[in-house]
Amino acid sequence: MLKDTLLRVVRAPSAPEGGASALSAKLRFSRVLISGILNALKHEDALEAMQRLPGPETLRTFVEAMRRHGVAAARANAALAAIQRFDTLIGEGFGTRRKLNAAICSHAPSMRRRQELKSRQRVFAGMADLHGGEAEAWVATHMLAPDREDPSRLSARILQG
């Protein structure tokens, strides 16, 4: 439903035309965010599209900008209602966007690999941001997850530093 209503906004006859760069200039909205939205909407699988879409506030701002630039109020309102349901799903059903993404990714191997990669990248980015501090500590983290080949078994990953 979210994906469909956003597609109706993007494909509206009165919508500004062009790719991410053209829309960014017309809407005065981040090209990177517009590109992310447009790329997410290209995915056939609604769950994968949902996992790749930015958060509700960004989507609301995008839809409002599209409305200001010609998209019919009915299309924009339908999209805003779907975004509100998405926001409620995150808040009441999962608590955070990361938890929602983890739940979505647990059902699709391709999305799970992408989520695991993003998680590792966040860890390394956080470690790279440590500047000017010094500490002496040993850190050990144990991560357990169902094995990919046999979900009845656990796979363990250990990070020590």
Buried (B, 14 or more C-beta within 10 A) or exposed (E): EBBEBBBBBBEBEEBBEEEBEEBBEBBEBBBEBBBBBBEBBEBEEEBBBBBBBBEBEBBBBBBBBBBEBEBBEEBBEBBBEBBEBBBEBBEEEBEEBBEBBBEBBEEBEEBBEBBBEEBEEEEEEEEEEEEEEEEEEEEEEEEEEEEEEEEEEEEEEEEEE
